[in-house]
Amino acid sequence: MRNAGESRPARVVSVGRNAAWIAFEGSDELHLASLRKHVERLSLVPGDLVHALPLDDERVVIDRREPRTFALERKTGGGRTKTMAANIDGIAIVAAFAQPPLHPAMVDELLAFAEIHGLTARLVFTKADLAEAPFVTQFLALYRGIGYDVLAANPRAKVGIDAIEAAFLGHRTLLIGQSGVGKSSLFKALGGTATVGDLSKIGRGKQTTTTGRLHHFADGFLIDSPGVSEFELRDIPWAEVAEGFVEFRSLIGTCRFTDCSHRTEPGCAITTAVEYGTIAPSRYDSYRTIIARESK
């Protein structure tokens, strides 16, 4: 095993037990890298910055991991803490107005997840041409009114891509969305091309289009995450879920009862705001859907 050069900084995109797909800084080309014994204990995650050494036989070995500036963590059903990503500063939620049908509850849950975990959230909506124009206008206005950065795009036609790229420049973003919403087309339109394979438990790679990918921007990167299930709000107390809905925050603590869960209690400031139209019924319905699931 001979060295082919100096150890170089690289970004982790996908991880197996003893190997990881990485992209050297400044390049989107992916390499399947093995981990040195002392690195295996570090539990790499997408977004980690590592130093990797190319070898003469075209293999790559990860030497070390740099300290994380941020770790995205969630509690598992068993009460353990799982690190999902590192060194990101925001998420971009991609949703389609049609084909597949729009699920506002999913959008709201991902937004609440971002708020609870201290991440900046951006919304990217696709396939607006397949929905009624008044609905599209009203829906975009709702989230812009709450204060979110809302973007609309047609990736295949390259419409709206410049604005999305401008919003992502200088940021380290995790791209999240259901299958079929145009996430892959958006990633490609932004300049991303690399596909990373699944990693089995023994570290072997398999080419696929269903796992993460990485694209570098100037002073930032975009990681295409393969799914949304890990970002569901599981085992989160209702009080934390309520804090994840930004328009609820000014009203929390003003209800008649200090332990108000904002469901059926009399004198609830949030349900009153829904009645008067200052909180959108769809957002409140999403909140109730999440906490009803958690109470089961």
N, C-alpha and C positions, 0 to 999 in steps of 0.2 A: 504494500500500500504506500505509494509515493505521492508527495504533494505536487500539485500542478500549479500552485500559485499561493498568494497570501490569503489569509482569512478575510472575508468580505462581509459587510452588513447585508442582511436579507430580511424580507418580511414573510412571516408564516401565513399560509392561506388555508391549509387543511391539515389535520393531524390524525395519525394512527398511533398504535402503541409504541413502536420503535422507529417511526419514520414520520416525515412531514413533507408536504408540498410547499416549496418556498419560491420566492421571486427575489433576486438580488436587487438592491436599491437602484432605481433608475431604469429598470427593465421589467416588462410584464411576462417575460419568458419564465416558465415554471420548471422547477427541478425537483425530483424526488430525492430527498436527503435523509440519510440515516442519522441517528443520534448517538453521540458518544455516551458511555455508561453514566458519567456524572450528570449529563443533560437529561437523561430519561426520567430522572426524579423531579424535574422542574415542571412537568405537566404543561407542555406548550399548548397555546390556543391561537386561533386566527387573530392576526394583528400584532402578535409578538414580534419584536425586533431581535434578531439573532445574528451571530457571526458564524459563517459557514465556510468551509474549506473545500475547493474543488480538487479532486485527485486525478492522477494521470490516467486512470482507467475510466474516466468520465463519471465516476461516482462523486457524490457530494456528502460531506459530513458536517453536522452542526456542532460547533465547538462550545458555544455559550449563548446564554440569553441575557439581553440587556434588562435593567430594572424597568418595570412597567410604570408608565405615567398614569394609567387608569386601567382598572379591571372591571369588566361587566360581569356581575355575579348574580345568581338567583338561588333560592332555596329549593331543593328537590322535595319530592313527596315524603322522603324519609328524614327530612330535616337537615340534610347535608348542604353545604354550600358548593355550588358548581360554577366555575369560571367559564363564561361563554365566549368572550372576546377580550382583547387587550388593546390599549393605546388608541382607542377610537374616541371621537368627541361628539358623535351624533349618529342618528339612524335616518334613513330615507325610506319611507313607507310608500310602496307602489301599489296602487289599486286601480282597477278598471271599472268604468261605468257600466259595462256590459261584456258578456262572453269572456269570463264568468260574471254572473250577476254581482253587483256591488253589495258588500256586506258592511254597513256602517259600524256594526258592533265590533267587528274585527279591527277596523281602522281605529276606533276609539280605544280598544284594549291595547293596541300597539302604542298609541299616543300616551296612554296612562302608564304603560311600562316604561317609556322613555322618561316621563316626568319623575316617576318614582326612583329611577336609577340615575338621575342627574344628567341625562343626555339631551342634546338639542334634537328636535324632531322636525323633519321636513316631509311634506306630502307631495307625491307626484301622481297625478291622475291621468290615465290613458283611455283611449276609445270613447272620447266625448262625442265623436261623430255618430256613435251608435245609440245615443240616448237623446231624450227630449231636451231641447235647448233650455227651457225654463228650469228644469230640474237640475241640469248641470250648473247653471248660473247660481241658483239658490244654494246648492251644495258647496260650491267653491266659496261663496260669500260667507257661509256659516263658519267655516274653519279659518278663513282670513279674519273674520270678525272676532274670533276667539284669540287670535294673535299668532297663528301658525303661518309659516312660510309655505304657501300653496302654489304648486306649479302644475301646468297641464301640458301634455306632450303627445305627439304622434311619432314614435320613434322610427317607424318604417319610412315615413315621409320626411323625417328629419325636422319636424315642426316642434318648436319649443326646446330644442336640444341646447342651443346657445345659452338660454337663460338657466337651464339646469346645470350646465357645466360651470357657469359663473357662480352659481350658488354653492357648488361643491369644491371649487378651487380653494386651496389652503386648509381644507378640512380632511379629517380621517373618518370616513363614513361607512356604515354597514347598510347595505341595500337589502330590504326585506319586502317580500310580497308573495302572494299565492301563485301557484302554477297557472300560466295562461294569461296573466295580466299584462304581459309585455315587458317583464323585467329583463329577460335576456336580450330582447331587441334594444331596450334602453341602454343596457351595459355596452352592447356592441356599438350603438350610435355615439356613445361617449368616448369611443376609442378602444374599449376593452375587447380582447380577442381570445385570451388564453382560457383553456378548459382544464380543470384539474380533475384527477381521478379519485374514486373512492379509495380509502385505505383500509385494508383488512386488519385484523388484530395482529397479524404477524408483519404488517408493514408493506405488503405488496400493493402496487398501484393498479388501478383498472380505469381505463378511459371512460368517461361518462359526461353527460351535460347536466347532471342533477346535483352536483356539489359546487363548492365555493370557487370563485375566481377573483383575481385581483387586477386592478388597473391603477397605475400611478398618475397623479396629477402633479403640478408644480406645488411642492411643499404640502403634499397630502396624498391620500390614496382612497380607493373605493373597493370594498370587498363585497362581492355578490354572495349573499347568504342563501342556502338552498331551501329554506322553509320558514314557517311561521310558528310552528307548534311550541318551540322552546321559549317563545316570547309571550306565551299566555300567562296571565296573572294567577298563578297557583299558590295556594297557602298564604295569601296576603290578607291581613285583617281589613275589614270593610273601611275602617278609618283611613288606612293608607290608600286604598283604592279611591276613596273620595278625594284625597289630596292630589291624586293623579289626574283629576278633571279640573283644569285650571280655572274654569269659570265658577266652580264650587267654592274655591278657597276663601273668598271674601265673606262668604255666608257661613262657613263652618264655625261653630261656636256661638252662633246667634239664634239657634233653635230654642224652643221652650225647654227641652230636656238636654242636659249636657251629654248624655250618651245616645243621642238621636242617631239612628242609622239611615235616616232619610228615605224611609220606605213608607210606613203606615202611621207613624207617630203624629199626633196633633201638634200644631204649632211649628212644623218643620219649615225653616226658611228656604230650603232648596226646593221642596215640592211647591211651595207658594210661588217661587220664582218661575217654576215650570208653568204653573197656572197663568201667570201674568205674561209669559212669553219671553222673559229675560234669559231663561235657559232653554235651549232647544229640546223638545220632547224626545227626539232621537238620541241625543246625548244622555239624557236621563234614563231612557230605556236601556242603553248600553251599560250604564252603571248598575242598574238593577239586575241585568242579565249576569254580570260578572259576580256580584256578591251573592246572588241566588245560587250560583254554581258552587261558590266557596262554602256556603252554609250547609251543603248536602253531606 
